[in-house]
């Protein structure tokens, strides 16, 4: 028999909270905003606590298991980040405070901008974008503004390799640009001949993910940048995979003009759940005036300590040709604090070790499974992730989705499925640097065991998961017919 749900425990008069006396005048709620047809459960505090604790125990999370989601960099979030973000001076800030009463926060933002610029070799950074894809849109709007400022209005095409991050085409289209796909060559690089064929004076630029979504570092990246610049275009670097390059390579020094960071991927701020993200953008010198603002900076003339405690005075600054605000307030400030803490704790050598270990872990898994799971670029060393194929010649009925579902029975979260689209039955695996060799071996053993099951007892794989709270769902139907409250024993 299944456990009772929170609505079933409701009883009139029960309450789970004791509210303090209000410190503001009481008012009746507007009648037009009240819904009589929405009865809320009346339950005790212990019932609420047990209900949500049980739900949390049914979830997989980075605190309980390996999360090998390729392209997502689901690394451990160090608890010191949470401690610092909860310091009262940071946590209790109000969006409408003036600059004079938020100097500590502005100092942190200013230093974080400098850290991020140094790590990737760019001239300037804005913390405005609220997510990675938001940062993509921001970067593209700056590229467009740069060309228009020079009177070059016919640059309306964005070239995007088929190995780029999945949101790149959507971000370009949102900015009003025509998307042109560039194919990959046999080694997983941008096809240089195809690139040359599309370069003309209508190209706004190239959006490229490096390392790309195949987990490969572009072997001809300097030539790619040179060709695009020679045609008058700009190069946008998708920074989603920066976890492979920390302390090793700087996109700005390679010649990129703009790049977004995903702080939740590279710098360990919480990932997912619809919560606040952060996607700062970094630019080369020629795009610095187009950055969105306001940007925290040291007030000119106060460098020697005109602020409190002998510190410089910080102010908000809007670049001279700024594309404007990308949002109103800094509601995700806690994410900036967490990323700042992560960088300060690791330092230069620690950040380099992050990438070295991320690359080592990915190559270790690839080397152990590629003789069983086809890896299209298996002859090359991968970077922080790689793409295997969830299919076997001698088990034709098994697909990547079956393998992903079966991994749940082995207590592992599945890797990314069916992305990138250029690899049939893709399993995109990224272990990150935070996993031990023992965990990696357990994950590999599970993959190898599933491969054996696919050949010998395929029905076990096809019908997985067997131990999850719910069995395999009709995912297409579930997306179309949402059921937000259900009894677990009635779900097949």
TORROLUM-508304 format. One record per residue (C-alpha): x, y, z. Coordinates in steps of 0.5 Angstrom, whole numbers, plus 500, padded with zeros to 3 digits. Layout:
TORROLUM-508304
XYZ...
end
This chain:
TORROLUM-508304
500500500503507498504512503499518504499524500499531504492532501490526504492528511489534511484535517480542519484546524491543523496548523504547521506554523506559528507566525509572529505578530506582524510589524506592519499594519494588517490589511484584508487581502483583495477579494478578487485575488482569493480563490475559493476553489483552491483548498489548501491542506491543513496539516501539522508541521511534522506531517509537512516535514515527513512529506517533503523529506520522503520526496527528497529521498526519492530524488537523485542529487549530486549529494547522493550519487554521480551525476555524469550529465554531459555538457552540464558539469554537475560538480559538487557544490562546496559547503563553504560557498553556502556559508559565505553566501549566507553571511548577513552582510551579503544575504540581507542586501536589498535591491534598492540600496544605494551604492554607498550602503552596498560597498562590500558587495560592489567590491566583491563584484568588481574583484569577481569581474577582474578574476573572470577576465584574468582566467579567460584572457579578456579585457572586461566583464559584465555580471549582468546576464542571469544565466548561460543562455542569457549570456549568449543573447547578451554577447550576440547583441553586443556583436550586432551592436558593434557592426551597426556602430561601424555602419555595417548593417548587412552582417545578419548571418551567424555561423554555428558548428553542428558540434556547438552548444544546443542553445546557440542557434536559439540565441542567435535567432532571438537576436534576429540573425540567420543561423547557418550550420557548419558541419564537423569533419571526421575528427570532430573539428569544424570543417574548414572548407565548409567554413570558408564557403560561408565566409563573406561580408554578410557574416556577423560572426561565428559561435563556437563551443571549445571544447565542443559538445563531442568533448574535443578541443578544436585542433584548428581553432587558431585558423578558425579564428583567423578566417572569421576575422579576415572576413570581418566577423567576430568570434563568440566562444560558448563558455559552457565547457570552460571546466576543461580549460581553467589555468590551461588555455585562455580563449581571449588569447586565442583570439575570441572576441566575446564569451559567456561563463556558466558559473553553475558549471565551472565555478560550482554555484548550484545548478538546476531547479529553476533557481537563480543562475549566472552567465557573465560575459567577457569581451575583448577590448574592442567590445568593452564599450558595448557591455551591458550595465551597470557595472561595478567599478572603482570610482576614478580618483578613489583608487587610494582609499576614499571609501570606508576602511581605507578601501576604494570607493565603488560606483555603478558605471554604464559603458559609453556604447552599452546595449543597456540593461539585461535585467533590473536587479542583482537577484542572483547575487548569492551566485556571485558570492559562491563563485567568488568564494570558489575562485578564492579558495582554489587559487591559480594552481587549484583551478588548473588542477580542477581542469586537469582532473576533470580531463583525466576522469573523462579520459579514464572512463572513455578508455575503459568503455570504448571497446564495448560502447562505440565512441565516434572520436575514440582515437582522440583524447577527449577533454572534460567529457566524451560522447559514446553510443548507446547501441550494440551490433549484437543487441539491436533492440537496445537504445540509449534510453534503455541504458539510461533507465537501467543505470538508475537501478544501479543508483547512478543518474543517467548521462545526457541522452541524444545530444549532440544530435550528430551522434546517433543514440548519444550518451554524453558522459561528463564525470567532472573532477570531483569524483574519486577513482572508486566512484568512476570504477563503479560507474564503469562497472555498471555500464559494462554490466548493462552491456552484458545484460543487453546481449543476454537478458535484454528484457531487463534493460528494456523494462528498466528502471525496476527499483525507482519510485516510478516505473518507466513513464510515457515521457511524451504523454507526461509532457502533454498531460501533466499530473501534479498530484498522484498516488505512487501505487497507481503509476505504471
end
